[in-house]
Protein backbone atom coordinates (compact mmCIF):
# COMPACT_ATOMS: atom_id res chain seq x y z
CA UNK A 1 0.00 0.00 0.00
CA UNK A 2 1.45 3.35 -1.03
CA UNK A 3 0.78 6.51 0.92
CA UNK A 4 0.81 9.67 -1.16
CA UNK A 5 1.55 13.10 0.31
CA UNK A 6 -1.44 15.25 1.15
CA UNK A 7 -1.48 18.18 -1.35
CA UNK A 8 -3.30 20.43 1.12
CA UNK A 9 -0.54 20.05 3.69
CA UNK A 10 1.99 21.48 1.26
CA UNK A 11 -0.12 24.54 0.61
CA UNK A 12 0.52 25.65 4.21
CA UNK A 13 3.84 24.05 5.05
CA UNK A 14 6.70 23.20 2.73
CA UNK A 15 9.21 20.39 2.46
CA UNK A 16 11.38 22.25 -0.03
CA UNK A 17 15.14 22.20 0.37
CA UNK A 18 17.49 25.01 -0.59
CA UNK A 19 21.11 24.04 -1.21
CA UNK A 20 23.66 26.80 -1.70
CA UNK A 21 27.10 26.12 -3.14
CA UNK A 22 29.14 29.07 -1.90
CA UNK A 23 32.04 30.37 -3.89
CA UNK A 24 34.32 33.33 -3.37
CA UNK A 25 32.68 35.46 -6.08
CA UNK A 26 29.78 33.38 -7.45
CA UNK A 27 27.47 30.81 -5.90
CA UNK A 28 24.83 28.34 -7.03
CA UNK A 29 21.41 28.04 -5.40
CA UNK A 30 19.27 24.95 -5.97
CA UNK A 31 15.70 24.53 -4.76
CA UNK A 32 14.47 20.95 -4.53
CA UNK A 33 10.85 19.90 -4.08
CA UNK A 34 10.97 16.28 -2.82
CA UNK A 35 7.26 15.68 -3.46
CA UNK A 36 7.38 16.70 -7.11
CA UNK A 37 11.03 15.64 -7.51
CA UNK A 38 11.88 18.89 -9.28
CA UNK A 39 15.12 20.83 -8.89
CA UNK A 40 15.60 24.42 -9.99
CA UNK A 41 19.08 25.98 -9.97
CA UNK A 42 20.51 29.42 -10.65
CA UNK A 43 23.82 31.16 -10.29
CA UNK A 44 24.24 34.34 -8.29
CA UNK A 45 26.89 36.60 -6.86
CA UNK A 46 28.20 35.72 -3.40
CA UNK A 47 26.95 38.88 -1.72
CA UNK A 48 24.65 39.28 1.29
CA UNK A 49 22.08 41.10 -0.89
CA UNK A 50 21.89 38.26 -3.42
CA UNK A 51 21.72 35.54 -0.74
CA UNK A 52 18.97 37.48 1.07
CA UNK A 53 16.94 37.58 -2.17
CA UNK A 54 17.44 33.83 -2.62
CA UNK A 55 16.25 33.13 0.92
CA UNK A 56 13.17 35.33 0.40
CA UNK A 57 12.24 33.78 -2.97
CA UNK A 58 10.11 30.96 -1.54
CA UNK A 59 9.67 29.23 1.82
CA UNK A 60 11.97 26.28 2.50
CA UNK A 61 12.18 23.82 5.36
CA UNK A 62 15.95 23.24 5.18
CA UNK A 63 18.87 25.34 3.97
CA UNK A 64 22.06 23.40 3.23
CA UNK A 65 25.51 24.92 2.68
CA UNK A 66 29.06 23.85 3.32
CA UNK A 67 31.31 25.11 6.08
CA UNK A 68 33.59 27.70 4.50
CA UNK A 69 34.64 31.32 4.95
CA UNK A 70 31.21 32.65 3.94
CA UNK A 71 29.26 30.22 6.14
CA UNK A 72 29.14 32.61 9.11
CA UNK A 73 27.33 35.47 7.43
CA UNK A 74 25.12 33.10 5.43
CA UNK A 75 24.05 31.47 8.70
CA UNK A 76 23.30 34.91 10.14
CA UNK A 77 21.15 35.75 7.09
CA UNK A 78 19.27 32.46 7.49
CA UNK A 79 18.50 33.27 11.11
CA UNK A 80 17.44 36.83 10.24
CA UNK A 81 14.99 35.59 7.59
CA UNK A 82 13.73 32.70 9.71
CA UNK A 83 15.04 30.09 7.28
CA UNK A 84 16.78 28.02 9.94
CA UNK A 85 15.69 24.69 11.26
CA UNK A 86 18.02 22.25 12.86
CA UNK A 87 21.77 22.59 12.89
CA UNK A 88 23.77 19.57 11.85
CA UNK A 89 27.44 19.25 11.13
CA UNK A 90 28.94 16.21 9.49
CA UNK A 91 32.60 15.78 8.85
CA UNK A 92 33.39 13.95 5.65
CA UNK A 93 36.80 12.36 5.49
CA UNK A 94 37.87 11.11 2.05
CA UNK A 95 38.78 7.46 1.91
CA UNK A 96 42.28 6.47 0.89
CA UNK A 97 42.44 4.90 -2.58
Phi and psi restraints in degrees (range 20) as a CNS / XPLOR table:
assign (resid 1 and name C) (resid 2 and name N)
       (resid 2 and name CA) (resid 2 and name C) 1.0 -97.4 20.0 2
assign (resid 2 and name N) (resid 2 and name CA)
       (resid 2 and name C) (resid 3 and name N) 1.0 141.9 20.0 2
assign (resid 2 and name C) (resid 3 and name N)
       (resid 3 and name CA) (resid 3 and name C) 1.0 -111.9 20.0 2
assign (resid 3 and name N) (resid 3 and name CA)
       (resid 3 and name C) (resid 4 and name N) 1.0 121.5 20.0 2
assign (resid 3 and name C) (resid 4 and name N)
       (resid 4 and name CA) (resid 4 and name C) 1.0 -95.3 20.0 2
assign (resid 4 and name N) (resid 4 and name CA)
       (resid 4 and name C) (resid 5 and name N) 1.0 148.2 20.0 2
assign (resid 4 and name C) (resid 5 and name N)
       (resid 5 and name CA) (resid 5 and name C) 1.0 -64.4 20.0 2
assign (resid 5 and name N) (resid 5 and name CA)
       (resid 5 and name C) (resid 6 and name N) 1.0 145.9 20.0 2
assign (resid 5 and name C) (resid 6 and name N)
       (resid 6 and name CA) (resid 6 and name C) 1.0 -77.0 20.0 2
assign (resid 6 and name N) (resid 6 and name CA)
       (resid 6 and name C) (resid 7 and name N) 1.0 117.3 20.0 2
assign (resid 6 and name C) (resid 7 and name N)
       (resid 7 and name CA) (resid 7 and name C) 1.0 -65.3 20.0 2
assign (resid 7 and name N) (resid 7 and name CA)
       (resid 7 and name C) (resid 8 and name N) 1.0 -26.9 20.0 2
assign (resid 7 and name C) (resid 8 and name N)
       (resid 8 and name CA) (resid 8 and name C) 1.0 -69.7 20.0 2
assign (resid 8 and name N) (resid 8 and name CA)
       (resid 8 and name C) (resid 9 and name N) 1.0 -33.8 20.0 2
assign (resid 8 and name C) (resid 9 and name N)
       (resid 9 and name CA) (resid 9 and name C) 1.0 -61.4 20.0 2
assign (resid 9 and name N) (resid 9 and name CA)
       (resid 9 and name C) (resid 10 and name N) 1.0 -37.6 20.0 2
assign (resid 9 and name C) (resid 10 and name N)
       (resid 10 and name CA) (resid 10 and name C) 1.0 -76.6 20.0 2
assign (resid 10 and name N) (resid 10 and name CA)
       (resid 10 and name C) (resid 11 and name N) 1.0 -14.7 20.0 2
assign (resid 10 and name C) (resid 11 and name N)
       (resid 11 and name CA) (resid 11 and name C) 1.0 -70.9 20.0 2
assign (resid 11 and name N) (resid 11 and name CA)
       (resid 11 and name C) (resid 12 and name N) 1.0 -28.9 20.0 2
assign (resid 11 and name C) (resid 12 and name N)
       (resid 12 and name CA) (resid 12 and name C) 1.0 -98.0 20.0 2
assign (resid 12 and name N) (resid 12 and name CA)
       (resid 12 and name C) (resid 13 and name N) 1.0 -45.5 20.0 2
assign (resid 12 and name C) (resid 13 and name N)
       (resid 13 and name CA) (resid 13 and name C) 1.0 -121.1 20.0 2
assign (resid 13 and name N) (resid 13 and name CA)
       (resid 13 and name C) (resid 14 and name N) 1.0 150.0 20.0 2
assign (resid 13 and name C) (resid 14 and name N)
       (resid 14 and name CA) (resid 14 and name C) 1.0 -117.9 20.0 2
assign (resid 14 and name N) (resid 14 and name CA)
       (resid 14 and name C) (resid 15 and name N) 1.0 151.8 20.0 2
assign (resid 14 and name C) (resid 15 and name N)
       (resid 15 and name CA) (resid 15 and name C) 1.0 -110.9 20.0 2
assign (resid 15 and name N) (resid 15 and name CA)
       (resid 15 and name C) (resid 16 and name N) 1.0 9.7 20.0 2
assign (resid 15 and name C) (resid 16 and name N)
       (resid 16 and name CA) (resid 16 and name C) 1.0 -64.3 20.0 2
assign (resid 16 and name N) (resid 16 and name CA)
       (resid 16 and name C) (resid 17 and name N) 1.0 148.0 20.0 2
assign (resid 16 and name C) (resid 17 and name N)
       (resid 17 and name CA) (resid 17 and name C) 1.0 -118.4 20.0 2
assign (resid 17 and name N) (resid 17 and name CA)
       (resid 17 and name C) (resid 18 and name N) 1.0 135.7 20.0 2
assign (resid 17 and name C) (resid 18 and name N)
       (resid 18 and name CA) (resid 18 and name C) 1.0 -113.6 20.0 2
assign (resid 18 and name N) (resid 18 and name CA)
       (resid 18 and name C) (resid 19 and name N) 1.0 119.5 20.0 2
assign (resid 18 and name C) (resid 19 and name N)
       (resid 19 and name CA) (resid 19 and name C) 1.0 -110.8 20.0 2
assign (resid 19 and name N) (resid 19 and name CA)
       (resid 19 and name C) (resid 20 and name N) 1.0 130.4 20.0 2
assign (resid 19 and name C) (resid 20 and name N)
       (resid 20 and name CA) (resid 20 and name C) 1.0 -120.0 20.0 2
assign (resid 20 and name N) (resid 20 and name CA)
       (resid 20 and name C) (resid 21 and name N) 1.0 120.4 20.0 2
assign (resid 20 and name C) (resid 21 and name N)
       (resid 21 and name CA) (resid 21 and name C) 1.0 -93.3 20.0 2
assign (resid 21 and name N) (resid 21 and name CA)
       (resid 21 and name C) (resid 22 and name N) 1.0 105.4 20.0 2
assign (resid 21 and name C) (resid 22 and name N)
       (resid 22 and name CA) (resid 22 and name C) 1.0 -86.3 20.0 2
assign (resid 22 and name N) (resid 22 and name CA)
       (resid 22 and name C) (resid 23 and name N) 1.0 130.7 20.0 2
assign (resid 22 and name C) (resid 23 and name N)
       (resid 23 and name CA) (resid 23 and name C) 1.0 -121.5 20.0 2
assign (resid 23 and name N) (resid 23 and name CA)
       (resid 23 and name C) (resid 24 and name N) 1.0 171.6 20.0 2
assign (resid 23 and name C) (resid 24 and name N)
       (resid 24 and name CA) (resid 24 and name C) 1.0 -64.0 20.0 2
assign (resid 24 and name N) (resid 24 and name CA)
       (resid 24 and name C) (resid 25 and name N) 1.0 -44.7 20.0 2
assign (resid 24 and name C) (resid 25 and name N)
       (resid 25 and name CA) (resid 25 and name C) 1.0 -113.2 20.0 2
assign (resid 25 and name N) (resid 25 and name CA)
       (resid 25 and name C) (resid 26 and name N) 1.0 -35.7 20.0 2
assign (resid 25 and name C) (resid 26 and name N)
       (resid 26 and name CA) (resid 26 and name C) 1.0 -127.4 20.0 2
assign (resid 26 and name N) (resid 26 and name CA)
       (resid 26 and name C) (resid 27 and name N) 1.0 152.5 20.0 2
assign (resid 26 and name C) (resid 27 and name N)
       (resid 27 and name CA) (resid 27 and name C) 1.0 -134.2 20.0 2
assign (resid 27 and name N) (resid 27 and name CA)
       (resid 27 and name C) (resid 28 and name N) 1.0 169.5 20.0 2
assign (resid 27 and name C) (resid 28 and name N)
       (resid 28 and name CA) (resid 28 and name C) 1.0 -126.2 20.0 2
assign (resid 28 and name N) (resid 28 and name CA)
       (resid 28 and name C) (resid 29 and name N) 1.0 131.0 20.0 2
assign (resid 28 and name C) (resid 29 and name N)
       (resid 29 and name CA) (resid 29 and name C) 1.0 -114.4 20.0 2
assign (resid 29 and name N) (resid 29 and name CA)
       (resid 29 and name C) (resid 30 and name N) 1.0 130.9 20.0 2
assign (resid 29 and name C) (resid 30 and name N)
       (resid 30 and name CA) (resid 30 and name C) 1.0 -126.9 20.0 2
assign (resid 30 and name N) (resid 30 and name CA)
       (resid 30 and name C) (resid 31 and name N) 1.0 125.4 20.0 2
assign (resid 30 and name C) (resid 31 and name N)
       (resid 31 and name CA) (resid 31 and name C) 1.0 -100.3 20.0 2
assign (resid 31 and name N) (resid 31 and name CA)
       (resid 31 and name C) (resid 32 and name N) 1.0 133.6 20.0 2
assign (resid 31 and name C) (resid 32 and name N)
       (resid 32 and name CA) (resid 32 and name C) 1.0 -126.7 20.0 2
assign (resid 32 and name N) (resid 32 and name CA)
       (resid 32 and name C) (resid 33 and name N) 1.0 126.1 20.0 2
assign (resid 32 and name C) (resid 33 and name N)
       (resid 33 and name CA) (resid 33 and name C) 1.0 -102.4 20.0 2
assign (resid 33 and name N) (resid 33 and name CA)
       (resid 33 and name C) (resid 34 and name N) 1.0 105.4 20.0 2
assign (resid 33 and name C) (resid 34 and name N)
       (resid 34 and name CA) (resid 34 and name C) 1.0 -67.9 20.0 2
assign (resid 34 and name N) (resid 34 and name CA)
       (resid 34 and name C) (resid 35 and name N) 1.0 -25.3 20.0 2
assign (resid 34 and name C) (resid 35 and name N)
       (resid 35 and name CA) (resid 35 and name C) 1.0 -72.7 20.0 2
assign (resid 35 and name N) (resid 35 and name CA)
       (resid 35 and name C) (resid 36 and name N) 1.0 -44.0 20.0 2
assign (resid 35 and name C) (resid 36 and name N)
       (resid 36 and name CA) (resid 36 and name C) 1.0 -89.7 20.0 2
assign (resid 36 and name N) (resid 36 and name CA)
       (resid 36 and name C) (resid 37 and name N) 1.0 -11.8 20.0 2
assign (resid 36 and name C) (resid 37 and name N)
       (resid 37 and name CA) (resid 37 and name C) 1.0 56.3 20.0 2
assign (resid 37 and name N) (resid 37 and name CA)
       (resid 37 and name C) (resid 38 and name N) 1.0 48.6 20.0 2
assign (resid 37 and name C) (resid 38 and name N)
       (resid 38 and name CA) (resid 38 and name C) 1.0 -122.3 20.0 2
assign (resid 38 and name N) (resid 38 and name CA)
       (resid 38 and name C) (resid 39 and name N) 1.0 132.5 20.0 2
assign (resid 38 and name C) (resid 39 and name N)
       (resid 39 and name CA) (resid 39 and name C) 1.0 -116.3 20.0 2
assign (resid 39 and name N) (resid 39 and name CA)
       (resid 39 and name C) (resid 40 and name N) 1.0 137.3 20.0 2
assign (resid 39 and name C) (resid 40 and name N)
       (resid 40 and name CA) (resid 40 and name C) 1.0 -127.1 20.0 2
assign (resid 40 and name N) (resid 40 and name CA)
       (resid 40 and name C) (resid 41 and name N) 1.0 126.7 20.0 2
assign (resid 40 and name C) (resid 41 and name N)
       (resid 41 and name CA) (resid 41 and name C) 1.0 -123.9 20.0 2
assign (resid 41 and name N) (resid 41 and name CA)
       (resid 41 and name C) (resid 42 and name N) 1.0 152.4 20.0 2
assign (resid 41 and name C) (resid 42 and name N)
       (resid 42 and name CA) (resid 42 and name C) 1.0 -153.7 20.0 2
assign (resid 42 and name N) (resid 42 and name CA)
       (resid 42 and name C) (resid 43 and name N) 1.0 153.3 20.0 2
assign (resid 42 and name C) (resid 43 and name N)
       (resid 43 and name CA) (resid 43 and name C) 1.0 -95.2 20.0 2
assign (resid 43 and name N) (resid 43 and name CA)
       (resid 43 and name C) (resid 44 and name N) 1.0 154.3 20.0 2
assign (resid 43 and name C) (resid 44 and name N)
       (resid 44 and name CA) (resid 44 and name C) 1.0 -154.9 20.0 2
assign (resid 44 and name N) (resid 44 and name CA)
       (resid 44 and name C) (resid 45 and name N) 1.0 165.6 20.0 2
assign (resid 44 and name C) (resid 45 and name N)
       (resid 45 and name CA) (resid 45 and name C) 1.0 -77.8 20.0 2
assign (resid 45 and name N) (resid 45 and name CA)
       (resid 45 and name C) (resid 46 and name N) 1.0 149.1 20.0 2
assign (resid 45 and name C) (resid 46 and name N)
       (resid 46 and name CA) (resid 46 and name C) 1.0 -86.3 20.0 2
assign (resid 46 and name N) (resid 46 and name CA)
       (resid 46 and name C) (resid 47 and name N) 1.0 66.6 20.0 2
assign (resid 46 and name C) (resid 47 and name N)
       (resid 47 and name CA) (resid 47 and name C) 1.0 -122.8 20.0 2
assign (resid 47 and name N) (resid 47 and name CA)
       (resid 47 and name C) (resid 48 and name N) 1.0 153.8 20.0 2
assign (resid 47 and name C) (resid 48 and name N)
       (resid 48 and name CA) (resid 48 and name C) 1.0 -57.8 20.0 2
assign (resid 48 and name N) (resid 48 and name CA)
       (resid 48 and name C) (resid 49 and name N) 1.0 -35.9 20.0 2
assign (resid 48 and name C) (resid 49 and name N)
       (resid 49 and name CA) (resid 49 and name C) 1.0 -64.5 20.0 2
assign (resid 49 and name N) (resid 49 and name CA)
       (resid 49 and name C) (resid 50 and name N) 1.0 -44.2 20.0 2
assign (resid 49 and name C) (resid 50 and name N)
       (resid 50 and name CA) (resid 50 and name C) 1.0 -66.8 20.0 2
assign (resid 50 and name N) (resid 50 and name CA)
       (resid 50 and name C) (resid 51 and name N) 1.0 -43.7 20.0 2
assign (resid 50 and name C) (resid 51 and name N)
       (resid 51 and name CA) (resid 51 and name C) 1.0 -64.4 20.0 2
assign (resid 51 and name N) (resid 51 and name CA)
       (resid 51 and name C) (resid 52 and name N) 1.0 -38.5 20.0 2
assign (resid 51 and name C) (resid 52 and name N)
       (resid 52 and name CA) (resid 52 and name C) 1.0 -61.6 20.0 2
assign (resid 52 and name N) (resid 52 and name CA)
       (resid 52 and name C) (resid 53 and name N) 1.0 -41.6 20.0 2
assign (resid 52 and name C) (resid 53 and name N)
       (resid 53 and name CA) (resid 53 and name C) 1.0 -63.9 20.0 2
assign (resid 53 and name N) (resid 53 and name CA)
       (resid 53 and name C) (resid 54 and name N) 1.0 -38.9 20.0 2
assign (resid 53 and name C) (resid 54 and name N)
       (resid 54 and name CA) (resid 54 and name C) 1.0 -64.4 20.0 2
assign (resid 54 and name N) (resid 54 and name CA)
       (resid 54 and name C) (resid 55 and name N) 1.0 -42.8 20.0 2
assign (resid 54 and name C) (resid 55 and name N)
       (resid 55 and name CA) (resid 55 and name C) 1.0 -67.5 20.0 2
assign (resid 55 and name N) (resid 55 and name CA)
       (resid 55 and name C) (resid 56 and name N) 1.0 -29.1 20.0 2
assign (resid 55 and name C) (resid 56 and name N)
       (resid 56 and name CA) (resid 56 and name C) 1.0 -87.8 20.0 2
assign (resid 56 and name N) (resid 56 and name CA)
       (resid 56 and name C) (resid 57 and name N) 1.0 -6.9 20.0 2
assign (resid 56 and name C) (resid 57 and name N)
       (resid 57 and name CA) (resid 57 and name C) 1.0 -60.7 20.0 2
assign (resid 57 and name N) (resid 57 and name CA)
       (resid 57 and name C) (resid 58 and name N) 1.0 -49.4 20.0 2
assign (resid 57 and name C) (resid 58 and name N)
       (resid 58 and name CA) (resid 58 and name C) 1.0 -155.6 20.0 2
assign (resid 58 and name N) (resid 58 and name CA)
       (resid 58 and name C) (resid 59 and name N) 1.0 153.8 20.0 2
assign (resid 58 and name C) (resid 59 and name N)
       (resid 59 and name CA) (resid 59 and name C) 1.0 -68.0 20.0 2
assign (resid 59 and name N) (resid 59 and name CA)
       (resid 59 and name C) (resid 60 and name N) 1.0 140.5 20.0 2
assign (resid 59 and name C) (resid 60 and name N)
       (resid 60 and name CA) (resid 60 and name C) 1.0 -132.3 20.0 2
assign (resid 60 and name N) (resid 60 and name CA)
       (resid 60 and name C) (resid 61 and name N) 1.0 155.2 20.0 2
assign (resid 60 and name C) (resid 61 and name N)
       (resid 61 and name CA) (resid 61 and name C) 1.0 -93.6 20.0 2
assign (resid 61 and name N) (resid 61 and name CA)
       (resid 61 and name C) (resid 62 and name N) 1.0 -26.7 20.0 2
assign (resid 61 and name C) (resid 62 and name N)
       (resid 62 and name CA) (resid 62 and name C) 1.0 -139.8 20.0 2
assign (resid 62 and name N) (resid 62 and name CA)
       (resid 62 and name C) (resid 63 and name N) 1.0 137.5 20.0 2
assign (resid 62 and name C) (resid 63 and name N)
       (resid 63 and name CA) (resid 63 and name C) 1.0 -116.2 20.0 2
assign (resid 63 and name N) (resid 63 and name CA)
       (resid 63 and name C) (resid 64 and name N) 1.0 126.7 20.0 2
assign (resid 63 and name C) (resid 64 and name N)
       (resid 64 and name CA) (resid 64 and name C) 1.0 -118.4 20.0 2
assign (resid 64 and name N) (resid 64 and name CA)
       (resid 64 and name C) (resid 65 and name N) 1.0 130.0 20.0 2
assign (resid 64 and name C) (resid 65 and name N)
       (resid 65 and name CA) (resid 65 and name C) 1.0 -154.0 20.0 2
assign (resid 65 and name N) (resid 65 and name CA)
       (resid 65 and name C) (resid 66 and name N) 1.0 156.6 20.0 2
assign (resid 65 and name C) (resid 66 and name N)
       (resid 66 and name CA) (resid 66 and name C) 1.0 -81.7 20.0 2
assign (resid 66 and name N) (resid 66 and name CA)
       (resid 66 and name C) (resid 67 and name N) 1.0 159.7 20.0 2
assign (resid 66 and name C) (resid 67 and name N)
       (resid 67 and name CA) (resid 67 and name C) 1.0 -79.3 20.0 2
assign (resid 67 and name N) (resid 67 and name CA)
       (resid 67 and name C) (resid 68 and name N) 1.0 116.5 20.0 2
assign (resid 67 and name C) (resid 68 and name N)
       (resid 68 and name CA) (resid 68 and name C) 1.0 -154.3 20.0 2
assign (resid 68 and name N) (resid 68 and name CA)
       (resid 68 and name C) (resid 69 and name N) 1.0 -170.7 20.0 2
assign (resid 68 and name C) (resid 69 and name N)
       (resid 69 and name CA) (resid 69 and name C) 1.0 -61.5 20.0 2
assign (resid 69 and name N) (resid 69 and name CA)
       (resid 69 and name C) (resid 70 and name N) 1.0 -36.1 20.0 2
assign (resid 69 and name C) (resid 70 and name N)
       (resid 70 and name CA) (resid 70 and name C) 1.0 -82.4 20.0 2
assign (resid 70 and name N) (resid 70 and name CA)
       (resid 70 and name C) (resid 71 and name N) 1.0 -8.1 20.0 2
assign (resid 70 and name C) (resid 71 and name N)
       (resid 71 and name CA) (resid 71 and name C) 1.0 -60.5 20.0 2
assign (resid 71 and name N) (resid 71 and name CA)
       (resid 71 and name C) (resid 72 and name N) 1.0 -31.6 20.0 2
assign (resid 71 and name C) (resid 72 and name N)
       (resid 72 and name CA) (resid 72 and name C) 1.0 -65.0 20.0 2
assign (resid 72 and name N) (resid 72 and name CA)
       (resid 72 and name C) (resid 73 and name N) 1.0 -51.7 20.0 2
assign (resid 72 and name C) (resid 73 and name N)
       (resid 73 and name CA) (resid 73 and name C) 1.0 -74.1 20.0 2
assign (resid 73 and name N) (resid 73 and name CA)
       (resid 73 and name C) (resid 74 and name N) 1.0 -26.7 20.0 2
assign (resid 73 and name C) (resid 74 and name N)
       (resid 74 and name CA) (resid 74 and name C) 1.0 -67.8 20.0 2
assign (resid 74 and name N) (resid 74 and name CA)
       (resid 74 and name C) (resid 75 and name N) 1.0 -40.9 20.0 2
assign (resid 74 and name C) (resid 75 and name N)
       (resid 75 and name CA) (resid 75 and name C) 1.0 -60.8 20.0 2
assign (resid 75 and name N) (resid 75 and name CA)
       (resid 75 and name C) (resid 76 and name N) 1.0 -42.8 20.0 2
assign (resid 75 and name C) (resid 76 and name N)
       (resid 76 and name CA) (resid 76 and name C) 1.0 -62.4 20.0 2
assign (resid 76 and name N) (resid 76 and name CA)
       (resid 76 and name C) (resid 77 and name N) 1.0 -39.4 20.0 2
assign (resid 76 and name C) (resid 77 and name N)
       (resid 77 and name CA) (resid 77 and name C) 1.0 -65.3 20.0 2
assign (resid 77 and name N) (resid 77 and name CA)
       (resid 77 and name C) (resid 78 and name N) 1.0 -38.6 20.0 2
assign (resid 77 and name C) (resid 78 and name N)
       (resid 78 and name CA) (resid 78 and name C) 1.0 -62.1 20.0 2
assign (resid 78 and name N) (resid 78 and name CA)
       (resid 78 and name C) (resid 79 and name N) 1.0 -44.4 20.0 2
assign (resid 78 and name C) (resid 79 and name N)
       (resid 79 and name CA) (resid 79 and name C) 1.0 -64.9 20.0 2
assign (resid 79 and name N) (resid 79 and name CA)
       (resid 79 and name C) (resid 80 and name N) 1.0 -39.9 20.0 2
assign (resid 79 and name C) (resid 80 and name N)
       (resid 80 and name CA) (resid 80 and name C) 1.0 -66.1 20.0 2
assign (resid 80 and name N) (resid 80 and name CA)
       (resid 80 and name C) (resid 81 and name N) 1.0 -33.1 20.0 2
assign (resid 80 and name C) (resid 81 and name N)
       (resid 81 and name CA) (resid 81 and name C) 1.0 -93.3 20.0 2
assign (resid 81 and name N) (resid 81 and name CA)
       (resid 81 and name C) (resid 82 and name N) 1.0 -2.0 20.0 2
assign (resid 81 and name C) (resid 82 and name N)
       (resid 82 and name CA) (resid 82 and name C) 1.0 77.1 20.0 2
assign (resid 82 and name N) (resid 82 and name CA)
       (resid 82 and name C) (resid 83 and name N) 1.0 21.1 20.0 2
assign (resid 82 and name C) (resid 83 and name N)
       (resid 83 and name CA) (resid 83 and name C) 1.0 -93.7 20.0 2
assign (resid 83 and name N) (resid 83 and name CA)
       (resid 83 and name C) (resid 84 and name N) 1.0 19.9 20.0 2
assign (resid 83 and name C) (resid 84 and name N)
       (resid 84 and name CA) (resid 84 and name C) 1.0 -100.2 20.0 2
assign (resid 84 and name N) (resid 84 and name CA)
       (resid 84 and name C) (resid 85 and name N) 1.0 152.2 20.0 2
assign (resid 84 and name C) (resid 85 and name N)
       (resid 85 and name CA) (resid 85 and name C) 1.0 -130.8 20.0 2
assign (resid 85 and name N) (resid 85 and name CA)
       (resid 85 and name C) (resid 86 and name N) 1.0 -110.0 20.0 2
assign (resid 85 and name C) (resid 86 and name N)
       (resid 86 and name CA) (resid 86 and name C) 1.0 -97.2 20.0 2
assign (resid 86 and name N) (resid 86 and name CA)
       (resid 86 and name C) (resid 87 and name N) 1.0 155.3 20.0 2
assign (resid 86 and name C) (resid 87 and name N)
       (resid 87 and name CA) (resid 87 and name C) 1.0 -108.6 20.0 2
assign (resid 87 and name N) (resid 87 and name CA)
       (resid 87 and name C) (resid 88 and name N) 1.0 122.6 20.0 2
assign (resid 87 and name C) (resid 88 and name N)
       (resid 88 and name CA) (resid 88 and name C) 1.0 -132.1 20.0 2
assign (resid 88 and name N) (resid 88 and name CA)
       (resid 88 and name C) (resid 89 and name N) 1.0 139.9 20.0 2
assign (resid 88 and name C) (resid 89 and name N)
       (resid 89 and name CA) (resid 89 and name C) 1.0 -127.9 20.0 2
assign (resid 89 and name N) (resid 89 and name CA)
       (resid 89 and name C) (resid 90 and name N) 1.0 128.2 20.0 2
assign (resid 89 and name C) (resid 90 and name N)
       (resid 90 and name CA) (resid 90 and name C) 1.0 -126.3 20.0 2
assign (resid 90 and name N) (resid 90 and name CA)
       (resid 90 and name C) (resid 91 and name N) 1.0 131.2 20.0 2
assign (resid 90 and name C) (resid 91 and name N)
       (resid 91 and name CA) (resid 91 and name C) 1.0 -96.8 20.0 2
assign (resid 91 and name N) (resid 91 and name CA)
       (resid 91 and name C) (resid 92 and name N) 1.0 122.9 20.0 2
assign (resid 91 and name C) (resid 92 and name N)
       (resid 92 and name CA) (resid 92 and name C) 1.0 -103.6 20.0 2
assign (resid 92 and name N) (resid 92 and name CA)
       (resid 92 and name C) (resid 93 and name N) 1.0 121.6 20.0 2
assign (resid 92 and name C) (resid 93 and name N)
       (resid 93 and name CA) (resid 93 and name C) 1.0 -109.5 20.0 2
assign (resid 93 and name N) (resid 93 and name CA)
       (resid 93 and name C) (resid 94 and name N) 1.0 122.9 20.0 2
assign (resid 93 and name C) (resid 94 and name N)
       (resid 94 and name CA) (resid 94 and name C) 1.0 -66.0 20.0 2
assign (resid 94 and name N) (resid 94 and name CA)
       (resid 94 and name C) (resid 95 and name N) 1.0 141.9 20.0 2
assign (resid 94 and name C) (resid 95 and name N)
       (resid 95 and name CA) (resid 95 and name C) 1.0 -79.7 20.0 2
assign (resid 95 and name N) (resid 95 and name CA)
       (resid 95 and name C) (resid 96 and name N) 1.0 145.2 20.0 2
assign (resid 95 and name C) (resid 96 and name N)
       (resid 96 and name CA) (resid 96 and name C) 1.0 -70.1 20.0 2
assign (resid 96 and name N) (resid 96 and name CA)
       (resid 96 and name C) (resid 97 and name N) 1.0 141.9 20.0 2
